[in-house]
């Protein structure tokens, strides 16, 4: 299983411009909607915000992994965005977020798929060179190629 099994190249944003996590989430949700992966933007947004209210999904290393489980999601999906200017996200280490992996899973698939995607990501995100490579990539193809190396 590869991370890219949960996304298309159209689900990569090269230059996310958002002044807050909430604005970032709305932009990423728009991508999910345009790809036909959600049925209700508002329900999905609520799931993301409810999860964020439990604790920040900004895990440090300039990375955030917002995620939500809801029946508004049609199939397990990941949207990736680079935010070169950084977004203040109440990160565990205090650094602004520059890499965002937004995960959406249907409620019925919440346990298996949600944990599988998080496990795939967490194993690679501890690698400085992987994160640096994503930050330095300038095209969707370069990012997609790097993300395709994330596999179980």
Backbone as CSV, one residue per row, in Angstrom:
resi,resn,N_x,N_y,N_z,CA_x,CA_y,CA_z,C_x,C_y,C_z
1,UNK,0.840,-1.183,0.000,0.000,0.000,0.000,0.888,1.250,0.000
2,UNK,0.605,2.161,-0.925,1.350,3.417,-1.018,0.459,4.594,-0.621
3,UNK,1.079,5.640,-0.131,0.337,6.849,0.193,-0.388,7.373,-1.038
4,UNK,0.248,7.264,-2.203,-0.357,7.790,-3.425,-1.584,6.993,-3.871
5,UNK,-1.841,5.845,-3.240,-3.084,5.115,-3.517,-4.293,5.895,-3.006
6,UNK,-4.059,6.847,-2.123,-5.135,7.628,-1.511,-5.281,9.022,-2.123
7,UNK,-4.581,9.267,-3.218,-4.598,10.617,-3.784,-4.316,10.596,-5.276
8,UNK,-4.544,11.729,-5.906,-4.137,11.961,-7.291,-3.206,13.163,-7.296
9,UNK,-2.591,13.410,-8.421,-1.726,14.596,-8.521,-2.527,15.882,-8.326
10,UNK,-3.813,15.836,-8.645,-4.662,17.015,-8.461,-4.954,17.304,-6.996
11,UNK,-4.516,16.420,-6.115,-4.739,16.604,-4.685,-3.472,17.110,-3.996
12,UNK,-2.625,17.766,-4.770,-1.395,18.362,-4.261,-1.461,19.866,-4.520
13,UNK,-1.252,20.637,-3.474,-1.218,22.099,-3.574,0.222,22.538,-3.350
14,UNK,0.773,23.239,-4.322,2.178,23.649,-4.241,2.417,24.865,-3.356
15,UNK,1.452,25.777,-3.298,1.679,27.039,-2.607,0.421,27.451,-1.856
16,UNK,0.159,26.768,-0.741,-1.011,27.059,0.070,-0.811,28.401,0.759
17,UNK,-1.748,29.285,0.549,-1.706,30.589,1.187,-2.887,30.666,2.141
18,UNK,-2.591,30.522,3.420,-3.634,30.575,4.436,-3.032,31.200,5.686
19,UNK,-3.800,32.063,6.319,-3.298,32.743,7.518,-3.693,32.019,8.802
20,UNK,-4.439,30.919,8.663,-4.845,30.160,9.852,-5.113,28.712,9.451
21,UNK,-5.113,27.824,10.435,-5.460,26.435,10.130,-6.857,26.309,9.516
22,UNK,-7.800,27.092,10.012,-9.173,26.992,9.506,-9.260,27.363,8.027
23,UNK,-8.551,28.420,7.630,-8.549,28.791,6.211,-7.848,27.713,5.378
24,UNK,-6.789,27.138,5.929,-6.091,26.055,5.224,-7.028,24.863,5.031
25,UNK,-7.735,24.487,6.083,-8.657,23.354,5.977,-9.708,23.588,4.904
26,UNK,-10.250,24.783,4.841,-11.263,25.076,3.817,-10.686,24.896,2.404
27,UNK,-9.454,25.350,2.200,-8.847,25.214,0.878,-8.601,23.749,0.534
28,UNK,-8.165,22.969,1.489,-7.929,21.549,1.240,-9.242,20.795,1.048
29,UNK,-10.264,21.176,1.785,-11.582,20.568,1.616,-12.112,20.839,0.210
30,UNK,-11.861,22.036,-0.312,-12.279,22.347,-1.686,-11.657,21.371,-2.681
31,UNK,-10.411,20.987,-2.437,-9.741,20.008,-3.299,-10.447,18.654,-3.199
32,UNK,-10.764,18.245,-1.977,-11.486,16.976,-1.788,-12.815,17.004,-2.539
33,UNK,-13.502,18.134,-2.463,-14.793,18.242,-3.150,-14.617,18.185,-4.668
34,UNK,-13.636,18.914,-5.186,-13.438,18.944,-6.642,-13.032,17.578,-7.186
35,UNK,-12.444,16.744,-6.330,-12.056,15.385,-6.730,-13.178,14.373,-6.486
36,UNK,-14.319,14.848,-6.018,-15.465,13.976,-5.806,-15.294,12.989,-4.666
37,UNK,-14.521,13.378,-3.656,-14.231,12.456,-2.557,-15.040,12.726,-1.295
38,UNK,-15.832,13.798,-1.303,-16.712,14.079,-0.171,-18.097,14.452,-0.687
39,UNK,-19.088,14.239,0.169,-20.462,14.581,-0.200,-20.929,15.863,0.461
40,UNK,-20.260,16.257,1.560,-20.717,17.419,2.300,-19.518,18.122,2.940
41,UNK,-19.175,19.288,2.410,-18.017,20.032,2.911,-18.172,20.415,4.376
42,UNK,-19.363,20.841,4.757,-19.602,21.293,6.124,-19.416,20.158,7.129
43,UNK,-19.957,18.987,6.823,-19.804,17.846,7.737,-18.346,17.439,7.873
44,UNK,-17.623,17.441,6.766,-16.214,17.068,6.822,-15.417,18.103,7.619
45,UNK,-15.708,19.384,7.385,-15.037,20.445,8.132,-15.283,20.277,9.634
46,UNK,-16.527,19.975,10.018,-16.848,19.778,11.433,-16.036,18.624,12.020
47,UNK,-15.883,17.537,11.262,-15.098,16.394,11.742,-13.644,16.801,11.964
48,UNK,-13.087,17.595,11.044,-11.710,18.056,11.179,-11.549,18.977,12.392
49,UNK,-12.472,19.907,12.550,-12.402,20.864,13.657,-12.593,20.154,14.994
50,UNK,-13.508,19.187,15.042,-13.708,18.428,16.282,-12.435,17.687,16.671
51,UNK,-11.749,17.116,15.697,-10.491,16.415,15.988,-9.429,17.412,16.445
52,UNK,-9.364,18.550,15.783,-8.366,19.570,16.123,-8.606,20.102,17.541
53,UNK,-9.866,20.138,17.973,-10.205,20.632,19.309,-9.668,19.706,20.407
54,UNK,-9.472,18.432,20.081,-8.932,17.482,21.064,-7.470,17.788,21.356
55,UNK,-6.699,18.029,20.310,-5.302,18.456,20.416,-4.835,18.819,19.018
56,UNK,-3.871,19.695,18.968,-3.382,20.157,17.672,-2.841,18.984,16.854
57,UNK,-3.148,19.005,15.558,-2.613,17.979,14.660,-1.297,18.429,14.037
58,UNK,-0.785,19.570,14.504,0.553,20.003,14.091,1.537,19.255,14.972
59,UNK,2.231,18.281,14.389,3.026,17.324,15.158,4.464,17.764,15.404
60,UNK,4.840,18.916,14.862,6.227,19.356,14.938,6.905,19.153,13.600
61,UNK,8.158,19.553,13.509,8.937,19.424,12.271,8.275,20.159,11.094
62,UNK,7.467,21.198,11.399,6.755,21.991,10.397,5.691,21.180,9.653
63,UNK,5.126,20.165,10.320,4.144,19.266,9.701,2.841,19.268,10.499
64,UNK,1.718,19.272,9.769,0.400,19.063,10.375,-0.298,17.942,9.620
65,UNK,-1.029,17.137,10.380,-1.790,16.039,9.782,-3.237,16.122,10.272
66,UNK,-3.974,17.130,9.803,-5.388,17.188,10.187,-6.124,15.986,9.607
67,UNK,-7.038,15.437,10.380,-7.758,14.269,9.898,-9.154,14.218,10.498
68,UNK,-10.050,13.630,9.723,-11.424,13.524,10.174,-12.087,12.274,9.649
69,UNK,-12.955,11.723,10.486,-13.722,10.531,10.130,-15.190,10.925,10.080
70,UNK,-15.806,10.729,8.929,-17.211,11.081,8.777,-17.784,10.391,7.543
71,UNK,-19.083,10.189,7.558,-19.749,9.605,6.401,-19.790,10.571,5.218
72,UNK,-19.385,11.819,5.442,-19.306,12.776,4.334,-18.142,12.455,3.395
73,UNK,-17.205,11.622,3.846,-16.075,11.200,3.013,-16.480,9.917,2.284
74,UNK,-16.273,9.911,0.973,-16.680,8.778,0.150,-15.648,7.657,0.177
75,UNK,-14.368,8.024,0.044,-13.317,7.018,0.105,-12.093,7.601,0.786
76,UNK,-11.296,6.756,1.448,-10.116,7.254,2.155,-9.234,8.084,1.218
77,UNK,-8.862,9.262,1.682,-8.154,10.212,0.827,-7.139,11.030,1.612
78,UNK,-6.124,11.508,0.873,-5.124,12.405,1.441,-4.924,13.566,0.478
79,UNK,-4.971,14.776,1.014,-4.613,15.971,0.251,-3.311,16.481,0.870
80,UNK,-2.338,16.809,0.025,-1.059,17.331,0.505,-0.913,18.770,0.057
81,UNK,-0.386,19.609,0.948,-0.137,21.007,0.594,1.173,21.488,1.203
82,UNK,1.875,22.293,0.421,3.049,23.013,0.908,2.614,24.432,1.218
83,UNK,3.026,24.923,2.371,2.744,26.302,2.766,4.082,26.974,3.057
84,UNK,4.795,27.399,2.011,6.160,27.924,2.182,6.275,29.060,3.191
85,UNK,5.234,29.874,3.328,5.282,30.993,4.267,4.984,30.550,5.700
86,UNK,4.485,29.346,5.863,4.182,28.818,7.187,2.828,29.266,7.701
87,UNK,2.218,28.408,8.509,0.918,28.681,9.117,1.055,28.418,10.617
88,UNK,0.673,29.406,11.432,0.672,29.201,12.881,-0.434,28.200,13.203
89,UNK,-0.070,27.064,13.851,-1.006,25.952,13.997,-0.949,25.338,15.391
90,UNK,-0.440,26.052,16.371,-0.284,25.506,17.715,0.502,24.195,17.687
91,UNK,1.593,24.238,16.969,2.446,23.068,16.816,3.088,22.675,18.135
92,UNK,3.348,21.389,18.285,3.971,20.887,19.508,5.332,21.527,19.767
93,UNK,6.061,21.884,18.692,7.379,22.497,18.872,7.364,24.016,18.664
94,UNK,6.177,24.573,18.409,6.042,26.019,18.255,6.359,26.557,16.873
95,UNK,6.852,25.703,15.972,7.193,26.157,14.627,5.953,26.228,13.740
96,UNK,5.936,27.181,12.800,4.820,27.227,11.855,4.831,25.984,10.951
97,UNK,3.668,25.626,10.479,3.505,24.449,9.617,3.768,24.815,8.161
98,UNK,4.576,23.996,7.499,4.867,24.202,6.078,4.448,23.018,5.210
99,UNK,4.161,21.877,5.837,3.708,20.686,5.117,2.426,20.189,5.779
100,UNK,1.364,20.049,4.974,0.074,19.618,5.510,-0.389,18.371,4.772
101,UNK,-0.709,17.348,5.537,-1.293,16.123,5.002,-2.689,16.010,5.606
102,UNK,-3.730,16.318,4.840,-5.097,16.225,5.358,-5.674,14.870,4.972
103,UNK,-6.111,14.123,5.982,-6.635,12.777,5.781,-8.143,12.780,6.025
104,UNK,-8.851,12.144,5.135,-10.286,11.952,5.312,-10.627,10.493,5.093
105,UNK,-11.420,9.939,5.996,-11.864,8.555,5.842,-13.345,8.462,6.178
106,UNK,-14.050,7.559,5.483,-15.450,7.320,5.845,-15.530,6.728,7.248
107,UNK,-16.592,7.031,7.949,-16.758,6.522,9.313,-16.634,4.999,9.365
108,UNK,-17.188,4.319,8.386,-17.163,2.848,8.369,-15.745,2.289,8.244
109,UNK,-14.857,3.033,7.589,-13.474,2.569,7.388,-12.517,3.229,8.367
110,UNK,-13.060,3.922,9.341,-12.247,4.774,10.206,-11.080,4.047,10.861
111,UNK,-11.318,2.904,11.453,-10.259,2.223,12.185,-9.092,1.815,11.323
112,UNK,-9.317,0.951,10.378,-8.234,0.387,9.573,-7.544,1.411,8.690
113,UNK,-8.287,2.072,7.832,-7.676,2.985,6.861,-7.034,4.182,7.538
114,UNK,-7.702,4.749,8.492,-7.195,5.923,9.189,-5.842,5.606,9.831
115,UNK,-5.782,4.503,10.556,-4.532,4.127,11.216,-3.465,3.726,10.214
116,UNK,-3.861,3.081,9.132,-2.895,2.678,8.101,-2.232,3.911,7.475
117,UNK,-3.025,4.915,7.154,-2.478,6.132,6.548,-1.559,6.851,7.544
118,UNK,-2.001,6.988,8.786,-1.165,7.647,9.802,0.147,6.897,10.008
119,UNK,0.088,5.578,10.004,1.309,4.783,10.181,2.254,4.968,9.001
120,UNK,1.707,4.966,7.793,2.531,5.188,6.600,3.281,6.516,6.711
121,UNK,2.535,7.549,7.051,3.122,8.889,7.138,4.135,9.007,8.275
122,UNK,3.776,8.524,9.437,4.644,8.744,10.595,6.010,8.097,10.410
123,UNK,6.056,6.961,9.741,7.353,6.308,9.520,8.275,7.158,8.650
124,UNK,7.718,7.870,7.675,8.556,8.669,6.774,8.806,10.085,7.278
125,UNK,7.868,10.630,8.009,8.000,12.025,8.433,9.083,12.242,9.476
126,UNK,9.559,11.193,10.110,10.670,11.357,11.050,12.003,11.523,10.317
127,UNK,11.995,11.295,9.018,13.194,11.399,8.178,13.362,12.839,7.692
128,UNK,14.411,13.512,8.194,14.671,14.900,7.800,14.789,15.061,6.298
129,UNK,15.470,14.145,5.638,15.690,14.293,4.195,14.380,14.162,3.420
130,UNK,13.456,13.358,3.903,12.150,13.233,3.249,11.391,14.557,3.341
131,UNK,11.329,15.126,4.556,10.639,16.409,4.736,11.316,17.509,3.932
132,UNK,12.634,17.548,3.959,13.367,18.565,3.198,13.098,18.421,1.700
133,UNK,13.052,17.189,1.231,12.772,16.949,-0.185,11.411,17.481,-0.601
134,UNK,10.421,17.315,0.268,9.091,17.852,-0.031,9.120,19.380,-0.055
135,UNK,9.847,19.976,0.884,9.929,21.443,0.932,10.654,22.004,-0.290
136,UNK,11.661,21.272,-0.762,12.464,21.756,-1.886,11.826,21.468,-3.247
137,UNK,10.922,20.522,-3.325,10.281,20.176,-4.592,9.510,21.379,-5.135
138,UNK,9.562,21.561,-6.452,8.907,22.725,-7.048,7.767,22.356,-7.989
139,UNK,7.627,21.084,-8.312,6.540,20.683,-9.204,5.678,19.614,-8.540
140,UNK,4.456,19.501,-9.013,3.550,18.462,-8.533,4.155,17.089,-8.795
141,UNK,4.765,16.908,-9.960,5.366,15.606,-10.293,6.474,15.228,-9.315
142,UNK,7.300,16.195,-8.915,8.369,15.914,-7.948,7.791,15.489,-6.597
143,UNK,6.755,16.201,-6.160,6.132,15.866,-4.883,5.459,14.501,-4.964
144,UNK,4.727,14.262,-6.036,4.036,12.987,-6.194,5.039,11.834,-6.203
145,UNK,6.170,12.032,-6.864,7.199,10.985,-6.898,7.716,10.701,-5.491
146,UNK,7.925,11.753,-4.715,8.390,11.543,-3.329,7.327,10.867,-2.488
147,UNK,6.077,11.296,-2.645,5.008,10.702,-1.860,4.778,9.236,-2.246
148,UNK,5.098,8.896,-3.475,4.913,7.499,-3.911,5.919,6.559,-3.241
149,UNK,6.952,7.117,-2.604,7.914,6.276,-1.870,7.415,5.926,-0.476
150,UNK,6.310,6.533,-0.067,5.723,6.242,1.243,4.836,5.017,1.083
151,UNK,5.341,3.889,1.559,4.589,2.643,1.390,4.839,1.690,2.547
152,UNK,3.903,0.782,2.691,4.006,-0.218,3.764,4.737,-1.435,3.261
